[in-house]
Amino acid sequence: MGKKQQWDTRLMLDQSGKVAIVTGAASGLGFEVSRALAGKGAKVVMAVRDTEKGGEAARKIVREHERADIEVMKLDLADLSSVRKFTDDFRKGRYRLDLLIDNAGVMAVPFEKTADGFELQFGTNHLGHFALTILLIDMLKKVPGSRVVTVSSGAHSVGMLDFGDLNWENRKYNKWQAYGDSKLANLYFTFELQRRLDEEGINTLAVAAHPGWSATNLQRHQGWLVLLNSIFGQPAGMGALPVLYAATAPDVHGGDYFGPDGPGKMRGYPVRARSSRRSRDVEQARRLWEVSEKMTGIKW
């Protein structure tokens, strides 16, 4: 899997018969991932905070792929009661889940708290997805070869979790540090989830990916980034490729991490990426898992 191959959705395997949940599917990467999976025959549940926008996005996909099997469901990752309701509703009448794409996120927003009192970026990007995944893990375990793909970021390399103050109540808030922390947490979660699946001998893969610099709504709070997007950002469809590779390619292993192959790993086609040394700290990952169980009240 090198540069010459230049993997894109044309090389994606048929996904007929598979059921996928994509969080943050109304726009950006989540929309592109949903569109590609639906185009290859998967049943896609677009998990969105705004169901009106989600409905518009779903209709757009159906206009492109007439046979697309899509459902829009409400999910607010910044509210654990919404996460529980979503998982309860999803289970009704469903027997399988093949792909869980933990994609939704907020980036470098002003200080705010979730409905449960967590710092917004850590609470949404990590804890919301942690809760969602653990509440659905029994369904994933039943499907051999199922996958959990968590979307991280190159910003994880600046992450350094302060376990004494995860909600930024005792420090001056730094929105970029908080974002990096949440993206580091995404990798800790992925690697620890894979270790736990391996220990139980379960054939479910936990994989991570990052989109490089992709022009999406994620940057809407940063005026200067919106400007730079037009110069440096790649289209969201390209940014979605590492996520789609992680979700569907046959040569993916648990604990893999994918990103673009181009200059500065900011753009290009998907290849295996190397995460920071800190992200591979097993003790820190275990500690975060235990803390996350306590904070959410949801246990493995």
C-alpha positions in Angstrom: 0.0 0.0 0.0 2.1 2.9 -1.2 1.8 6.1 -3.2 1.6 4.4 -6.6 -1.6 2.7 -5.7 -3.5 6.0 -4.9 -6.5 4.2 -3.3 -9.8 6.0 -3.7 -13.5 5.0 -3.6 -13.3 3.4 -7.1 -11.2 0.6 -5.4 -13.5 0.3 -2.5 -15.0 -3.2 -2.1 -18.8 -3.8 -2.3 -20.5 -3.1 1.1 -23.9 -4.7 0.3 -25.5 -6.3 3.4 -23.4 -4.2 5.8 -24.9 -1.7 8.3 -22.9 1.4 9.2 -23.4 4.2 11.7 -21.6 7.5 10.8 -21.6 10.3 13.4 -21.5 13.9 12.2 -22.9 12.8 8.9 -24.7 15.9 7.8 -21.6 17.6 6.4 -17.9 17.4 5.7 -16.1 14.1 6.3 -19.1 12.4 7.7 -21.2 13.3 4.7 -18.5 12.0 2.3 -18.1 8.8 4.2 -21.9 8.2 4.3 -22.1 9.0 0.6 -19.3 6.5 -0.3 -20.6 3.7 1.8 -24.2 4.1 0.6 -22.9 4.2 -3.0 -21.2 0.8 -2.4 -24.4 -0.7 -1.1 -24.2 -0.4 2.7 -27.2 0.5 4.8 -26.1 3.8 6.4 -27.5 5.4 9.6 -26.5 9.1 9.5 -26.2 10.0 13.2 -26.7 13.8 13.4 -27.4 16.6 15.9 -29.6 18.5 13.4 -32.0 16.0 11.7 -33.2 18.7 9.3 -29.7 19.2 7.9 -29.2 15.4 8.1 -32.4 14.9 6.0 -31.1 17.3 3.4 -27.8 15.5 3.3 -29.5 12.1 2.9 -31.7 13.4 0.1 -28.6 14.6 -1.7 -27.0 11.2 -1.5 -30.2 9.5 -2.7 -30.3 11.9 -5.7 -26.8 10.6 -6.6 -27.4 6.9 -5.7 -31.1 6.1 -6.3 -30.9 2.8 -4.4 -29.1 4.3 -1.4 -30.5 2.8 1.9 -30.2 5.7 4.4 -31.7 6.5 7.7 -31.3 9.8 9.6 -31.2 9.5 13.4 -30.7 12.2 16.1 -27.5 12.0 18.1 -26.0 14.7 20.3 -22.6 13.5 21.5 -22.5 16.4 24.0 -25.4 14.8 25.9 -25.1 11.3 27.3 -28.9 11.0 27.6 -29.0 11.5 23.8 -26.3 8.9 23.3 -28.3 6.4 25.3 -31.5 7.2 23.5 -29.8 6.8 20.1 -28.4 3.4 21.0 -31.7 2.2 22.4 -33.5 3.4 19.2 -30.9 1.9 17.0 -31.2 -1.6 18.6 -35.0 -1.7 17.9 -35.6 -4.2 15.2 -31.9 -4.4 14.2 -29.8 -7.5 14.3 -26.4 -6.3 13.1 -23.8 -3.5 13.1 -20.7 -3.8 10.9 -19.2 -0.4 10.9 -19.2 2.4 13.6 -17.5 5.5 12.3 -16.8 7.8 15.2 -16.3 10.9 13.2 -18.3 13.9 14.6 -16.3 16.5 16.4 -15.8 20.1 17.4 -12.5 22.0 17.0 -11.0 24.8 19.0 -14.2 26.3 20.2 -14.5 28.8 23.1 -14.8 27.2 26.5 -18.2 25.5 27.0 -19.5 22.5 28.8 -21.6 19.6 27.7 -25.0 18.8 29.1 -23.2 16.5 31.6 -20.7 19.2 32.7 -17.6 18.0 30.7 -15.4 20.4 28.7 -17.0 20.5 25.3 -14.2 19.2 23.1 -13.2 16.4 25.4 -16.8 15.6 26.2 -17.9 15.5 22.5 -14.9 14.2 20.7 -13.9 11.6 23.2 -16.4 10.8 25.9 -19.5 10.9 23.7 -17.9 8.5 21.3 -16.5 6.4 24.1 -20.1 6.0 25.5 -21.6 5.3 22.0 -19.0 2.6 21.2 -19.3 0.8 24.5 -23.1 0.9 24.4 -23.0 -0.7 20.9 -20.0 -3.0 21.4 -22.1 -6.2 21.9 -23.7 -5.7 18.5 -20.3 -5.2 16.9 -18.9 -8.3 18.6 -21.6 -10.4 17.0 -20.4 -9.6 13.5 -17.1 -11.1 12.5 -14.8 -8.5 11.0 -16.8 -5.5 12.2 -14.9 -2.3 12.7 -14.8 0.8 14.9 -13.1 3.7 13.1 -12.3 6.7 15.2 -11.3 10.0 13.5 -8.3 11.6 15.2 -6.1 14.4 13.9 -2.5 15.3 13.4 -3.2 17.7 16.3 -3.0 14.7 18.6 0.7 15.3 18.7 0.3 18.4 20.9 -2.1 16.6 23.2 -1.0 16.0 26.8 -3.9 15.0 29.1 -4.0 16.6 32.5 -5.8 13.9 34.5 -6.2 16.2 37.4 -8.2 18.7 35.3 -9.7 17.1 32.3 -12.6 19.6 32.3 -10.3 22.7 32.4 -11.7 24.0 35.7 -8.4 24.9 37.3 -6.4 26.2 34.3 -6.6 29.0 31.8 -8.5 27.5 28.9 -6.5 26.9 25.7 -8.9 25.8 23.0 -6.1 24.4 20.7 -4.6 22.4 23.6 -8.0 21.1 24.5 -8.6 20.0 20.9 -5.2 18.3 20.8 -6.0 16.5 24.0 -9.3 15.3 22.7 -7.7 13.9 19.5 -5.0 12.2 21.6 -7.8 10.7 23.7 -9.3 9.3 20.4 -6.0 7.4 19.8 -5.7 6.2 23.4 -9.3 4.9 23.1 -8.7 3.1 19.8 -5.5 1.3 21.0 -7.0 0.3 24.3 -10.2 -0.9 22.7 -8.2 -3.1 20.4 -6.2 -4.5 23.3 -9.5 -5.4 25.1 -11.0 -7.0 22.0 -7.8 -9.0 21.5 -7.9 -10.2 25.1 -11.4 -11.5 24.6 -10.4 -13.1 21.3 -13.0 -11.0 19.4 -12.7 -10.5 15.7 -13.7 -6.8 15.7 -11.1 -4.2 14.7 -10.5 -0.8 16.3 -8.8 1.5 13.9 -8.1 5.2 13.7 -7.6 7.7 10.8 -6.9 11.4 10.3 -8.0 13.5 7.3 -5.0 15.7 7.0 -6.0 19.3 6.2 -9.5 19.0 4.8 -11.8 21.9 4.0 -14.9 21.3 6.2 -17.2 23.0 8.6 -15.0 21.9 11.5 -13.0 25.2 11.0 -16.1 27.4 11.1 -15.0 29.0 14.4 -11.6 30.0 13.0 -11.8 32.8 10.4 -8.1 32.5 9.4 -8.5 28.8 8.9 -11.4 29.3 6.6 -9.2 31.6 4.5 -6.3 29.1 4.5 -8.7 26.2 3.6 -8.9 27.6 0.1 -5.1 27.5 -0.3 -4.0 24.4 1.6 -7.1 22.4 2.3 -8.0 19.4 0.2 -11.7 18.6 -0.6 -13.6 16.8 2.1 -14.0 13.8 -0.3 -10.2 13.4 -0.2 -10.0 13.8 3.5 -12.6 11.0 3.9 -10.4 8.5 2.1 -8.2 7.5 5.1 -11.4 6.9 7.1 -13.0 4.9 4.3 -9.8 2.9 3.8 -9.7 2.1 7.6 -13.4 1.1 7.4 -13.3 -1.2 4.3 -9.9 -2.2 3.0 -9.0 -5.9 3.4 -5.4 -5.3 4.7 -6.4 -3.3 7.7 -5.3 -4.6 11.2 -6.6 -3.7 14.6 -4.7 -0.6 16.0 -3.8 0.7 12.6 -3.8 4.4 11.9 -4.2 6.0 8.5 -3.7 9.4 7.0 -2.8 11.1 3.7 0.5 10.4 2.0 1.3 13.9 0.7 3.6 16.7 1.9 3.4 17.1 5.7 0.8 14.4 5.7 -1.8 17.1 5.1 -3.2 15.9 1.8 -3.2 13.0 -0.6 -4.2 9.4 -0.7 -4.4 7.1 2.3 -1.4 5.3 3.7 -0.5 3.9 7.1 0.5 6.7 9.4 2.5 6.8 12.6 1.0 8.4 15.6 3.1 10.1 18.3 5.1 8.2 20.9 2.8 9.6 23.6 -0.3 8.1 21.9 1.2 4.6 22.3 1.6 4.9 26.0 -0.3 1.8 27.3 -0.6 3.0 30.9 -2.0 6.4 29.9 -4.5 4.7 27.6 -5.7 2.3 30.4 -5.9 5.2 32.8 -8.1 7.2 30.4 -10.3 4.2 29.8 -10.9 3.8 33.6 -11.5 7.6 34.0 -13.9 7.6 31.0 -15.9 4.7 32.5 -16.2 6.7 35.8 -17.1 10.0 34.0 -19.8 8.5 31.7 -21.0 5.8 34.1 -20.7 3.3 31.2 -18.6 0.2 31.7 -17.0 -2.3 29.3 
